[in-house]
Amino acid sequence: MLRKVDPQWAELVSQWKATQDELARRMVVRPLENLPRFVAGADAAFSADKRFVLAAAVVYDRIERRIIEVASARQEALVPYVPGFLSFREGPALAEAIGRLRHDFGAVLFDGQGYAHPRRCGLGVHLSASLNVVGVGVAKSRLIGTYDEPGQKAGSFSKLMDGPDQIGIVLRTQDNVRPLFVSVGNRIDLPSAQRLVLACCTRYRLPEPTRQADIEVGRIKE
């Protein structure tokens, strides 16, 4: 990966690795006693010219099934994209958007990897450990790991493995749709993460918090 990066960034990438190792050590894995009613979602994208990171965060009410708050942030993209280190490029804007939320929330669903990452510190771990919130990585595609295809019914899942280690699950959220790749971020365990993601799904493949955050990012880009 480093050979694709300008040499001036090599030292910075080394520092990023150390930061990821530290955040992975700080993460806490434990079950949720109760699923929170209010769940935040966070997503980010880049402006057409790639100069800016555009981030959105929402708060979703699981009981009333509606979004009750939306916040956004726009920051200059100051560092390059390096595979495995996307959180350093998107993270500051996402943290700002989440910080602008005024309504309480009990967890954050991140549109990205959590523990299912080469250094066990994807976006979901990085931000939820940094912010000390309950967090889950909900990715639309696999970054690493092997798995068997889960059943076609909603709620079916299989283990996402990296060698002998289970790093997440491959979860079917609706009948006959492509599965999502769910892994823990912080202060939650995998069974709780699975229940939370399914509890936030309505009739779409994506859970509402990240789906609505994605929609909001699209609005910002227009």
mmCIF file of the C-alpha atoms, coordinates in Angstrom:
data_MODEL
# 
_entry.id   MODEL 
# 
loop_
_atom_site.group_PDB 
_atom_site.id 
_atom_site.type_symbol 
_atom_site.label_atom_id 
_atom_site.label_alt_id 
_atom_site.label_comp_id 
_atom_site.label_asym_id 
_atom_site.label_entity_id 
_atom_site.label_seq_id 
_atom_site.pdbx_PDB_ins_code 
_atom_site.Cartn_x 
_atom_site.Cartn_y 
_atom_site.Cartn_z 
_atom_site.occupancy 
_atom_site.B_iso_or_equiv 
_atom_site.pdbx_formal_charge 
_atom_site.auth_seq_id 
_atom_site.auth_comp_id 
_atom_site.auth_asym_id 
_atom_site.auth_atom_id 
_atom_site.pdbx_PDB_model_num 
ATOM 1   C CA . MET A 1 1   ? 0.000   0.000   0.000  1.00 0.00 ? 1   MET A CA 1 
ATOM 2   C CA . LEU A 1 2   ? 2.733   2.454   0.888  1.00 0.00 ? 2   LEU A CA 1 
ATOM 3   C CA . ARG A 1 3   ? 4.333   2.354   -2.537 1.00 0.00 ? 3   ARG A CA 1 
ATOM 4   C CA . LYS A 1 4   ? 1.179   4.008   -3.912 1.00 0.00 ? 4   LYS A CA 1 
ATOM 5   C CA . VAL A 1 5   ? 1.561   6.918   -1.494 1.00 0.00 ? 5   VAL A CA 1 
ATOM 6   C CA . ASP A 1 6   ? 3.840   9.901   -1.922 1.00 0.00 ? 6   ASP A CA 1 
ATOM 7   C CA . PRO A 1 7   ? 6.924   9.354   0.292  1.00 0.00 ? 7   PRO A CA 1 
ATOM 8   C CA . GLN A 1 8   ? 6.041   12.461  2.302  1.00 0.00 ? 8   GLN A CA 1 
ATOM 9   C CA . TRP A 1 9   ? 3.055   10.563  3.724  1.00 0.00 ? 9   TRP A CA 1 
ATOM 10  C CA . ALA A 1 10  ? 4.941   7.401   4.741  1.00 0.00 ? 10  ALA A CA 1 
ATOM 11  C CA . GLU A 1 11  ? 5.753   8.662   8.238  1.00 0.00 ? 11  GLU A CA 1 
ATOM 12  C CA . LEU A 1 12  ? 2.166   9.786   8.729  1.00 0.00 ? 12  LEU A CA 1 
ATOM 13  C CA . VAL A 1 13  ? 0.849   6.357   7.731  1.00 0.00 ? 13  VAL A CA 1 
ATOM 14  C CA . SER A 1 14  ? 3.179   4.806   10.312 1.00 0.00 ? 14  SER A CA 1 
ATOM 15  C CA . GLN A 1 15  ? 1.619   7.088   12.931 1.00 0.00 ? 15  GLN A CA 1 
ATOM 16  C CA . TRP A 1 16  ? -1.843  6.107   11.750 1.00 0.00 ? 16  TRP A CA 1 
ATOM 17  C CA . LYS A 1 17  ? -1.032  2.439   12.299 1.00 0.00 ? 17  LYS A CA 1 
ATOM 18  C CA . ALA A 1 18  ? 0.006   3.195   15.872 1.00 0.00 ? 18  ALA A CA 1 
ATOM 19  C CA . THR A 1 19  ? -3.220  5.134   16.439 1.00 0.00 ? 19  THR A CA 1 
ATOM 20  C CA . GLN A 1 20  ? -5.307  2.255   15.106 1.00 0.00 ? 20  GLN A CA 1 
ATOM 21  C CA . ASP A 1 21  ? -3.496  -0.215  17.344 1.00 0.00 ? 21  ASP A CA 1 
ATOM 22  C CA . GLU A 1 22  ? -4.165  1.992   20.370 1.00 0.00 ? 22  GLU A CA 1 
ATOM 23  C CA . LEU A 1 23  ? -7.857  2.494   19.553 1.00 0.00 ? 23  LEU A CA 1 
ATOM 24  C CA . ALA A 1 24  ? -8.320  -1.246  18.961 1.00 0.00 ? 24  ALA A CA 1 
ATOM 25  C CA . ARG A 1 25  ? -6.885  -1.886  22.430 1.00 0.00 ? 25  ARG A CA 1 
ATOM 26  C CA . ARG A 1 26  ? -9.273  0.667   23.930 1.00 0.00 ? 26  ARG A CA 1 
ATOM 27  C CA . MET A 1 27  ? -12.440 -0.793  22.439 1.00 0.00 ? 27  MET A CA 1 
ATOM 28  C CA . VAL A 1 28  ? -14.794 -2.556  24.833 1.00 0.00 ? 28  VAL A CA 1 
ATOM 29  C CA . VAL A 1 29  ? -16.896 -5.560  23.774 1.00 0.00 ? 29  VAL A CA 1 
ATOM 30  C CA . ARG A 1 30  ? -19.944 -6.198  25.957 1.00 0.00 ? 30  ARG A CA 1 
ATOM 31  C CA . PRO A 1 31  ? -23.630 -6.957  25.453 1.00 0.00 ? 31  PRO A CA 1 
ATOM 32  C CA . LEU A 1 32  ? -26.279 -4.267  25.451 1.00 0.00 ? 32  LEU A CA 1 
ATOM 33  C CA . GLU A 1 33  ? -28.841 -4.861  28.171 1.00 0.00 ? 33  GLU A CA 1 
ATOM 34  C CA . ASN A 1 34  ? -31.537 -3.132  26.124 1.00 0.00 ? 34  ASN A CA 1 
ATOM 35  C CA . LEU A 1 35  ? -31.606 -1.866  22.577 1.00 0.00 ? 35  LEU A CA 1 
ATOM 36  C CA . PRO A 1 36  ? -31.757 1.941   22.572 1.00 0.00 ? 36  PRO A CA 1 
ATOM 37  C CA . ARG A 1 37  ? -34.821 3.680   21.204 1.00 0.00 ? 37  ARG A CA 1 
ATOM 38  C CA . PHE A 1 38  ? -32.784 6.462   19.608 1.00 0.00 ? 38  PHE A CA 1 
ATOM 39  C CA . VAL A 1 39  ? -30.022 5.348   17.233 1.00 0.00 ? 39  VAL A CA 1 
ATOM 40  C CA . ALA A 1 40  ? -27.701 7.647   15.321 1.00 0.00 ? 40  ALA A CA 1 
ATOM 41  C CA . GLY A 1 41  ? -26.428 6.976   11.839 1.00 0.00 ? 41  GLY A CA 1 
ATOM 42  C CA . ALA A 1 42  ? -23.349 8.463   10.182 1.00 0.00 ? 42  ALA A CA 1 
ATOM 43  C CA . ASP A 1 43  ? -22.092 8.514   6.616  1.00 0.00 ? 43  ASP A CA 1 
ATOM 44  C CA . ALA A 1 44  ? -19.667 10.556  4.525  1.00 0.00 ? 44  ALA A CA 1 
ATOM 45  C CA . ALA A 1 45  ? -18.797 11.217  0.908  1.00 0.00 ? 45  ALA A CA 1 
ATOM 46  C CA . PHE A 1 46  ? -16.511 13.475  -1.075 1.00 0.00 ? 46  PHE A CA 1 
ATOM 47  C CA . SER A 1 47  ? -17.276 16.519  -3.156 1.00 0.00 ? 47  SER A CA 1 
ATOM 48  C CA . ALA A 1 48  ? -17.099 16.097  -6.914 1.00 0.00 ? 48  ALA A CA 1 
ATOM 49  C CA . ASP A 1 49  ? -13.611 17.572  -7.013 1.00 0.00 ? 49  ASP A CA 1 
ATOM 50  C CA . LYS A 1 50  ? -12.495 15.431  -4.022 1.00 0.00 ? 50  LYS A CA 1 
ATOM 51  C CA . ARG A 1 51  ? -11.414 18.541  -2.127 1.00 0.00 ? 51  ARG A CA 1 
ATOM 52  C CA . PHE A 1 52  ? -13.970 18.276  0.658  1.00 0.00 ? 52  PHE A CA 1 
ATOM 53  C CA . VAL A 1 53  ? -15.357 15.593  2.955  1.00 0.00 ? 53  VAL A CA 1 
ATOM 54  C CA . LEU A 1 54  ? -19.124 15.886  3.369  1.00 0.00 ? 54  LEU A CA 1 
ATOM 55  C CA . ALA A 1 55  ? -20.535 14.156  6.452  1.00 0.00 ? 55  ALA A CA 1 
ATOM 56  C CA . ALA A 1 56  ? -24.024 13.664  7.824  1.00 0.00 ? 56  ALA A CA 1 
ATOM 57  C CA . ALA A 1 57  ? -25.361 12.300  11.095 1.00 0.00 ? 57  ALA A CA 1 
ATOM 58  C CA . VAL A 1 58  ? -28.979 11.589  11.988 1.00 0.00 ? 58  VAL A CA 1 
ATOM 59  C CA . VAL A 1 59  ? -30.927 10.409  15.012 1.00 0.00 ? 59  VAL A CA 1 
ATOM 60  C CA . TYR A 1 60  ? -33.557 7.752   14.310 1.00 0.00 ? 60  TYR A CA 1 
ATOM 61  C CA . ASP A 1 61  ? -36.473 6.919   16.609 1.00 0.00 ? 61  ASP A CA 1 
ATOM 62  C CA . ARG A 1 62  ? -36.964 3.138   16.399 1.00 0.00 ? 62  ARG A CA 1 
ATOM 63  C CA . ILE A 1 63  ? -40.403 3.254   18.014 1.00 0.00 ? 63  ILE A CA 1 
ATOM 64  C CA . GLU A 1 64  ? -41.937 5.940   15.832 1.00 0.00 ? 64  GLU A CA 1 
ATOM 65  C CA . ARG A 1 65  ? -39.778 4.941   12.856 1.00 0.00 ? 65  ARG A CA 1 
ATOM 66  C CA . ARG A 1 66  ? -38.775 8.449   11.921 1.00 0.00 ? 66  ARG A CA 1 
ATOM 67  C CA . ILE A 1 67  ? -35.739 10.688  11.787 1.00 0.00 ? 67  ILE A CA 1 
ATOM 68  C CA . ILE A 1 68  ? -35.899 13.326  14.499 1.00 0.00 ? 68  ILE A CA 1 
ATOM 69  C CA . GLU A 1 69  ? -32.636 15.200  13.916 1.00 0.00 ? 69  GLU A CA 1 
ATOM 70  C CA . VAL A 1 70  ? -30.121 15.773  11.135 1.00 0.00 ? 70  VAL A CA 1 
ATOM 71  C CA . ALA A 1 71  ? -26.674 17.371  11.347 1.00 0.00 ? 71  ALA A CA 1 
ATOM 72  C CA . SER A 1 72  ? -23.911 17.808  8.795  1.00 0.00 ? 72  SER A CA 1 
ATOM 73  C CA . ALA A 1 73  ? -20.329 18.960  8.414  1.00 0.00 ? 73  ALA A CA 1 
ATOM 74  C CA . ARG A 1 74  ? -18.012 19.922  5.574  1.00 0.00 ? 74  ARG A CA 1 
ATOM 75  C CA . GLN A 1 75  ? -14.259 19.819  5.924  1.00 0.00 ? 75  GLN A CA 1 
ATOM 76  C CA . GLU A 1 76  ? -11.355 20.115  3.558  1.00 0.00 ? 76  GLU A CA 1 
ATOM 77  C CA . ALA A 1 77  ? -9.813  16.746  2.679  1.00 0.00 ? 77  ALA A CA 1 
ATOM 78  C CA . LEU A 1 78  ? -6.310  17.319  4.019  1.00 0.00 ? 78  LEU A CA 1 
ATOM 79  C CA . VAL A 1 79  ? -4.860  13.819  3.736  1.00 0.00 ? 79  VAL A CA 1 
ATOM 80  C CA . PRO A 1 80  ? -4.745  11.349  0.831  1.00 0.00 ? 80  PRO A CA 1 
ATOM 81  C CA . TYR A 1 81  ? -6.757  8.195   0.520  1.00 0.00 ? 81  TYR A CA 1 
ATOM 82  C CA . VAL A 1 82  ? -4.755  5.177   1.639  1.00 0.00 ? 82  VAL A CA 1 
ATOM 83  C CA . PRO A 1 83  ? -6.482  1.752   1.685  1.00 0.00 ? 83  PRO A CA 1 
ATOM 84  C CA . GLY A 1 84  ? -7.187  0.688   5.272  1.00 0.00 ? 84  GLY A CA 1 
ATOM 85  C CA . PHE A 1 85  ? -6.928  4.233   6.629  1.00 0.00 ? 85  PHE A CA 1 
ATOM 86  C CA . LEU A 1 86  ? -10.118 5.848   5.343  1.00 0.00 ? 86  LEU A CA 1 
ATOM 87  C CA . SER A 1 87  ? -11.147 6.868   8.863  1.00 0.00 ? 87  SER A CA 1 
ATOM 88  C CA . PHE A 1 88  ? -8.310  9.394   8.989  1.00 0.00 ? 88  PHE A CA 1 
ATOM 89  C CA . ARG A 1 89  ? -9.708  11.067  5.872  1.00 0.00 ? 89  ARG A CA 1 
ATOM 90  C CA . GLU A 1 90  ? -13.431 10.898  6.701  1.00 0.00 ? 90  GLU A CA 1 
ATOM 91  C CA . GLY A 1 91  ? -13.311 10.708  10.494 1.00 0.00 ? 91  GLY A CA 1 
ATOM 92  C CA . PRO A 1 92  ? -12.864 14.380  11.443 1.00 0.00 ? 92  PRO A CA 1 
ATOM 93  C CA . ALA A 1 93  ? -15.913 15.492  9.441  1.00 0.00 ? 93  ALA A CA 1 
ATOM 94  C CA . LEU A 1 94  ? -17.986 12.589  10.752 1.00 0.00 ? 94  LEU A CA 1 
ATOM 95  C CA . ALA A 1 95  ? -16.992 13.363  14.334 1.00 0.00 ? 95  ALA A CA 1 
ATOM 96  C CA . GLU A 1 96  ? -18.007 16.995  13.786 1.00 0.00 ? 96  GLU A CA 1 
ATOM 97  C CA . ALA A 1 97  ? -21.398 16.003  12.389 1.00 0.00 ? 97  ALA A CA 1 
ATOM 98  C CA . ILE A 1 98  ? -22.055 13.588  15.265 1.00 0.00 ? 98  ILE A CA 1 
ATOM 99  C CA . GLY A 1 99  ? -20.964 16.266  17.737 1.00 0.00 ? 99  GLY A CA 1 
ATOM 100 C CA . ARG A 1 100 ? -23.581 18.627  16.343 1.00 0.00 ? 100 ARG A CA 1 
ATOM 101 C CA . LEU A 1 101 ? -26.440 16.288  17.260 1.00 0.00 ? 101 LEU A CA 1 
ATOM 102 C CA . ARG A 1 102 ? -28.372 17.657  20.229 1.00 0.00 ? 102 ARG A CA 1 
ATOM 103 C CA . HIS A 1 103 ? -30.811 14.809  20.804 1.00 0.00 ? 103 HIS A CA 1 
ATOM 104 C CA . ASP A 1 104 ? -29.633 11.912  22.943 1.00 0.00 ? 104 ASP A CA 1 
ATOM 105 C CA . PHE A 1 105 ? -28.843 8.624   21.216 1.00 0.00 ? 105 PHE A CA 1 
ATOM 106 C CA . GLY A 1 106 ? -27.836 5.241   22.569 1.00 0.00 ? 106 GLY A CA 1 
ATOM 107 C CA . ALA A 1 107 ? -25.695 3.963   19.705 1.00 0.00 ? 107 ALA A CA 1 
ATOM 108 C CA . VAL A 1 108 ? -24.249 4.953   16.338 1.00 0.00 ? 108 VAL A CA 1 
ATOM 109 C CA . LEU A 1 109 ? -24.418 2.859   13.178 1.00 0.00 ? 109 LEU A CA 1 
ATOM 110 C CA . PHE A 1 110 ? -21.516 3.727   10.891 1.00 0.00 ? 110 PHE A CA 1 
ATOM 111 C CA . ASP A 1 111 ? -21.588 3.172   7.156  1.00 0.00 ? 111 ASP A CA 1 
ATOM 112 C CA . GLY A 1 112 ? -18.293 1.295   7.096  1.00 0.00 ? 112 GLY A CA 1 
ATOM 113 C CA . GLN A 1 113 ? -16.243 -1.411  8.754  1.00 0.00 ? 113 GLN A CA 1 
ATOM 114 C CA . GLY A 1 114 ? -15.829 -1.824  12.486 1.00 0.00 ? 114 GLY A CA 1 
ATOM 115 C CA . TYR A 1 115 ? -13.710 -4.674  13.861 1.00 0.00 ? 115 TYR A CA 1 
ATOM 116 C CA . ALA A 1 116 ? -13.643 -6.339  10.418 1.00 0.00 ? 116 ALA A CA 1 
ATOM 117 C CA . HIS A 1 117 ? -10.443 -4.577  9.437  1.00 0.00 ? 117 HIS A CA 1 
ATOM 118 C CA . PRO A 1 118 ? -6.820  -5.699  8.998  1.00 0.00 ? 118 PRO A CA 1 
ATOM 119 C CA . ARG A 1 119 ? -5.809  -3.921  12.232 1.00 0.00 ? 119 ARG A CA 1 
ATOM 120 C CA . ARG A 1 120 ? -9.244  -4.402  13.844 1.00 0.00 ? 120 ARG A CA 1 
ATOM 121 C CA . CYS A 1 121 ? -9.837  -0.663  13.656 1.00 0.00 ? 121 CYS A CA 1 
ATOM 122 C CA . GLY A 1 122 ? -12.149 0.318   10.854 1.00 0.00 ? 122 GLY A CA 1 
ATOM 123 C CA . LEU A 1 123 ? -14.209 3.486   10.847 1.00 0.00 ? 123 LEU A CA 1 
ATOM 124 C CA . GLY A 1 124 ? -16.716 2.108   13.376 1.00 0.00 ? 124 GLY A CA 1 
ATOM 125 C CA . VAL A 1 125 ? -14.039 1.251   15.933 1.00 0.00 ? 125 VAL A CA 1 
ATOM 126 C CA . HIS A 1 126 ? -12.005 4.383   15.288 1.00 0.00 ? 126 HIS A CA 1 
ATOM 127 C CA . LEU A 1 127 ? -14.845 6.834   15.863 1.00 0.00 ? 127 LEU A CA 1 
ATOM 128 C CA . SER A 1 128 ? -16.831 5.009   18.539 1.00 0.00 ? 128 SER A CA 1 
ATOM 129 C CA . ALA A 1 129 ? -13.691 4.374   20.613 1.00 0.00 ? 129 ALA A CA 1 
ATOM 130 C CA . SER A 1 130 ? -12.519 7.970   20.115 1.00 0.00 ? 130 SER A CA 1 
ATOM 131 C CA . LEU A 1 131 ? -15.935 9.403   21.040 1.00 0.00 ? 131 LEU A CA 1 
ATOM 132 C CA . ASN A 1 132 ? -16.617 6.737   23.705 1.00 0.00 ? 132 ASN A CA 1 
ATOM 133 C CA . VAL A 1 133 ? -20.020 5.836   22.285 1.00 0.00 ? 133 VAL A CA 1 
ATOM 134 C CA . VAL A 1 134 ? -21.704 2.548   21.469 1.00 0.00 ? 134 VAL A CA 1 
ATOM 135 C CA . GLY A 1 135 ? -20.888 1.912   17.823 1.00 0.00 ? 135 GLY A CA 1 
ATOM 136 C CA . VAL A 1 136 ? -21.431 -0.673  15.096 1.00 0.00 ? 136 VAL A CA 1 
ATOM 137 C CA . GLY A 1 137 ? -19.837 -0.952  11.668 1.00 0.00 ? 137 GLY A CA 1 
ATOM 138 C CA . VAL A 1 138 ? -22.410 -1.690  8.957  1.00 0.00 ? 138 VAL A CA 1 
ATOM 139 C CA . ALA A 1 139 ? -20.631 -2.110  5.628  1.00 0.00 ? 139 ALA A CA 1 
ATOM 140 C CA . LYS A 1 140 ? -22.189 -2.768  2.252  1.00 0.00 ? 140 LYS A CA 1 
ATOM 141 C CA . SER A 1 141 ? -19.202 -4.804  1.043  1.00 0.00 ? 141 SER A CA 1 
ATOM 142 C CA . ARG A 1 142 ? -16.443 -7.006  2.444  1.00 0.00 ? 142 ARG A CA 1 
ATOM 143 C CA . LEU A 1 143 ? -13.026 -5.548  3.232  1.00 0.00 ? 143 LEU A CA 1 
ATOM 144 C CA . ILE A 1 144 ? -11.351 -8.688  4.566  1.00 0.00 ? 144 ILE A CA 1 
ATOM 145 C CA . GLY A 1 145 ? -12.375 -12.157 5.673  1.00 0.00 ? 145 GLY A CA 1 
ATOM 146 C CA . THR A 1 146 ? -14.080 -15.255 4.322  1.00 0.00 ? 146 THR A CA 1 
ATOM 147 C CA . TYR A 1 147 ? -17.644 -16.442 4.771  1.00 0.00 ? 147 TYR A CA 1 
ATOM 148 C CA . ASP A 1 148 ? -20.335 -18.804 3.594  1.00 0.00 ? 148 ASP A CA 1 
ATOM 149 C CA . GLU A 1 149 ? -23.315 -17.209 1.905  1.00 0.00 ? 149 GLU A CA 1 
ATOM 150 C CA . PRO A 1 150 ? -26.129 -16.836 4.478  1.00 0.00 ? 150 PRO A CA 1 
ATOM 151 C CA . GLY A 1 151 ? -29.662 -18.053 3.822  1.00 0.00 ? 151 GLY A CA 1 
ATOM 152 C CA . GLN A 1 152 ? -31.972 -15.933 1.694  1.00 0.00 ? 152 GLN A CA 1 
ATOM 153 C CA . LYS A 1 153 ? -34.468 -15.119 4.463  1.00 0.00 ? 153 LYS A CA 1 
ATOM 154 C CA . ALA A 1 154 ? -34.262 -11.879 6.442  1.00 0.00 ? 154 ALA A CA 1 
ATOM 155 C CA . GLY A 1 155 ? -32.286 -12.410 9.641  1.00 0.00 ? 155 GLY A CA 1 
ATOM 156 C CA . SER A 1 156 ? -30.130 -15.186 8.196  1.00 0.00 ? 156 SER A CA 1 
ATOM 157 C CA . PHE A 1 157 ? -26.422 -14.744 8.830  1.00 0.00 ? 157 PHE A CA 1 
ATOM 158 C CA . SER A 1 158 ? -23.059 -16.428 8.633  1.00 0.00 ? 158 SER A CA 1 
ATOM 159 C CA . LYS A 1 159 ? -19.744 -15.842 10.351 1.00 0.00 ? 159 LYS A CA 1 
ATOM 160 C CA . LEU A 1 160 ? -17.174 -13.514 8.814  1.00 0.00 ? 160 LEU A CA 1 
ATOM 161 C CA . MET A 1 161 ? -13.796 -15.083 9.563  1.00 0.00 ? 161 MET A CA 1 
ATOM 162 C CA . ASP A 1 162 ? -10.206 -13.897 9.297  1.00 0.00 ? 162 ASP A CA 1 
ATOM 163 C CA . GLY A 1 163 ? -8.292  -17.138 9.692  1.00 0.00 ? 163 GLY A CA 1 
ATOM 164 C CA . PRO A 1 164 ? -9.372  -18.620 13.046 1.00 0.00 ? 164 PRO A CA 1 
ATOM 165 C CA . ASP A 1 165 ? -10.886 -15.336 14.277 1.00 0.00 ? 165 ASP A CA 1 
ATOM 166 C CA . GLN A 1 166 ? -14.503 -14.297 13.863 1.00 0.00 ? 166 GLN A CA 1 
ATOM 167 C CA . ILE A 1 167 ? -14.442 -10.604 12.971 1.00 0.00 ? 167 ILE A CA 1 
ATOM 168 C CA . GLY A 1 168 ? -18.107 -10.031 12.176 1.00 0.00 ? 168 GLY A CA 1 
ATOM 169 C CA . ILE A 1 169 ? -21.204 -11.459 10.573 1.00 0.00 ? 169 ILE A CA 1 
ATOM 170 C CA . VAL A 1 170 ? -22.669 -11.441 7.087  1.00 0.00 ? 170 VAL A CA 1 
ATOM 171 C CA . LEU A 1 171 ? -26.292 -10.492 7.681  1.00 0.00 ? 171 LEU A CA 1 
ATOM 172 C CA . ARG A 1 172 ? -29.310 -10.712 5.367  1.00 0.00 ? 172 ARG A CA 1 
ATOM 173 C CA . THR A 1 173 ? -31.619 -7.869  6.380  1.00 0.00 ? 173 THR A CA 1 
ATOM 174 C CA . GLN A 1 174 ? -34.409 -8.517  3.866  1.00 0.00 ? 174 GLN A CA 1 
ATOM 175 C CA . ASP A 1 175 ? -35.465 -11.593 1.920  1.00 0.00 ? 175 ASP A CA 1 
ATOM 176 C CA . ASN A 1 176 ? -33.354 -12.191 -1.173 1.00 0.00 ? 176 ASN A CA 1 
ATOM 177 C CA . VAL A 1 177 ? -31.229 -9.032  -0.959 1.00 0.00 ? 177 VAL A CA 1 
ATOM 178 C CA . ARG A 1 178 ? -27.457 -8.732  -0.803 1.00 0.00 ? 178 ARG A CA 1 
ATOM 179 C CA . PRO A 1 179 ? -26.193 -9.112  2.779  1.00 0.00 ? 179 PRO A CA 1 
ATOM 180 C CA . LEU A 1 180 ? -24.468 -6.518  4.927  1.00 0.00 ? 180 LEU A CA 1 
ATOM 181 C CA . PHE A 1 181 ? -21.166 -6.946  6.750  1.00 0.00 ? 181 PHE A CA 1 
ATOM 182 C CA . VAL A 1 182 ? -21.701 -6.146  10.429 1.00 0.00 ? 182 VAL A CA 1 
ATOM 183 C CA . SER A 1 183 ? -18.942 -5.866  13.024 1.00 0.00 ? 183 SER A CA 1 
ATOM 184 C CA . VAL A 1 184 ? -18.615 -4.300  16.440 1.00 0.00 ? 184 VAL A CA 1 
ATOM 185 C CA . GLY A 1 185 ? -17.277 -0.817  17.018 1.00 0.00 ? 185 GLY A CA 1 
ATOM 186 C CA . ASN A 1 186 ? -17.246 -0.213  20.774 1.00 0.00 ? 186 ASN A CA 1 
ATOM 187 C CA . ARG A 1 187 ? -19.251 -0.988  23.924 1.00 0.00 ? 187 ARG A CA 1 
ATOM 188 C CA . ILE A 1 188 ? -21.334 -3.668  22.209 1.00 0.00 ? 188 ILE A CA 1 
ATOM 189 C CA . ASP A 1 189 ? -20.966 -7.340  21.331 1.00 0.00 ? 189 ASP A CA 1 
ATOM 190 C CA . LEU A 1 190 ? -21.757 -9.041  18.043 1.00 0.00 ? 190 LEU A CA 1 
ATOM 191 C CA . PRO A 1 191 ? -25.151 -10.582 19.014 1.00 0.00 ? 191 PRO A CA 1 
ATOM 192 C CA . SER A 1 192 ? -26.294 -7.173  20.278 1.00 0.00 ? 192 SER A CA 1 
ATOM 193 C CA . ALA A 1 193 ? -25.014 -5.517  17.103 1.00 0.00 ? 193 ALA A CA 1 
ATOM 194 C CA . GLN A 1 194 ? -26.948 -8.004  15.011 1.00 0.00 ? 194 GLN A CA 1 
ATOM 195 C CA . ARG A 1 195 ? -30.166 -7.345  16.955 1.00 0.00 ? 195 ARG A CA 1 
ATOM 196 C CA . LEU A 1 196 ? -29.690 -3.594  16.748 1.00 0.00 ? 196 LEU A CA 1 
ATOM 197 C CA . VAL A 1 197 ? -29.133 -3.558  12.993 1.00 0.00 ? 197 VAL A CA 1 
ATOM 198 C CA . LEU A 1 198 ? -32.199 -5.718  12.361 1.00 0.00 ? 198 LEU A CA 1 
ATOM 199 C CA . ALA A 1 199 ? -34.277 -3.593  14.745 1.00 0.00 ? 199 ALA A CA 1 
ATOM 200 C CA . CYS A 1 200 ? -33.396 -0.512  12.677 1.00 0.00 ? 200 CYS A CA 1 
ATOM 201 C CA . CYS A 1 201 ? -34.357 -2.067  9.335  1.00 0.00 ? 201 CYS A CA 1 
ATOM 202 C CA . THR A 1 202 ? -37.757 -1.371  7.837  1.00 0.00 ? 202 THR A CA 1 
ATOM 203 C CA . ARG A 1 203 ? -38.357 -2.393  4.223  1.00 0.00 ? 203 ARG A CA 1 
ATOM 204 C CA . TYR A 1 204 ? -34.927 -1.572  2.887  1.00 0.00 ? 204 TYR A CA 1 
ATOM 205 C CA . ARG A 1 205 ? -31.626 -3.424  2.793  1.00 0.00 ? 205 ARG A CA 1 
ATOM 206 C CA . LEU A 1 206 ? -29.871 -0.759  4.886  1.00 0.00 ? 206 LEU A CA 1 
ATOM 207 C CA . PRO A 1 207 ? -30.843 0.108   8.466  1.00 0.00 ? 207 PRO A CA 1 
ATOM 208 C CA . GLU A 1 208 ? -32.664 3.432   8.577  1.00 0.00 ? 208 GLU A CA 1 
ATOM 209 C CA . PRO A 1 209 ? -29.974 5.405   10.463 1.00 0.00 ? 209 PRO A CA 1 
ATOM 210 C CA . THR A 1 210 ? -27.284 4.817   7.828  1.00 0.00 ? 210 THR A CA 1 
ATOM 211 C CA . ARG A 1 211 ? -29.749 4.882   4.941  1.00 0.00 ? 211 ARG A CA 1 
ATOM 212 C CA . GLN A 1 212 ? -31.014 8.299   5.955  1.00 0.00 ? 212 GLN A CA 1 
ATOM 213 C CA . ALA A 1 213 ? -27.484 9.575   6.622  1.00 0.00 ? 213 ALA A CA 1 
ATOM 214 C CA . ASP A 1 214 ? -26.577 8.485   3.092  1.00 0.00 ? 214 ASP A CA 1 
ATOM 215 C CA . ILE A 1 215 ? -29.599 10.357  1.710  1.00 0.00 ? 215 ILE A CA 1 
ATOM 216 C CA . GLU A 1 216 ? -28.579 13.481  3.618  1.00 0.00 ? 216 GLU A CA 1 
ATOM 217 C CA . VAL A 1 217 ? -25.021 13.284  2.262  1.00 0.00 ? 217 VAL A CA 1 
ATOM 218 C CA . GLY A 1 218 ? -26.524 13.129  -1.216 1.00 0.00 ? 218 GLY A CA 1 
ATOM 219 C CA . ARG A 1 219 ? -28.464 16.294  -0.518 1.00 0.00 ? 219 ARG A CA 1 
ATOM 220 C CA . ILE A 1 220 ? -25.308 18.085  0.636  1.00 0.00 ? 220 ILE A CA 1 
ATOM 221 C CA . LYS A 1 221 ? -23.517 17.142  -2.587 1.00 0.00 ? 221 LYS A CA 1 
ATOM 222 C CA . GLU A 1 222 ? -26.245 18.652  -4.787 1.00 0.00 ? 222 GLU A CA 1 
# 
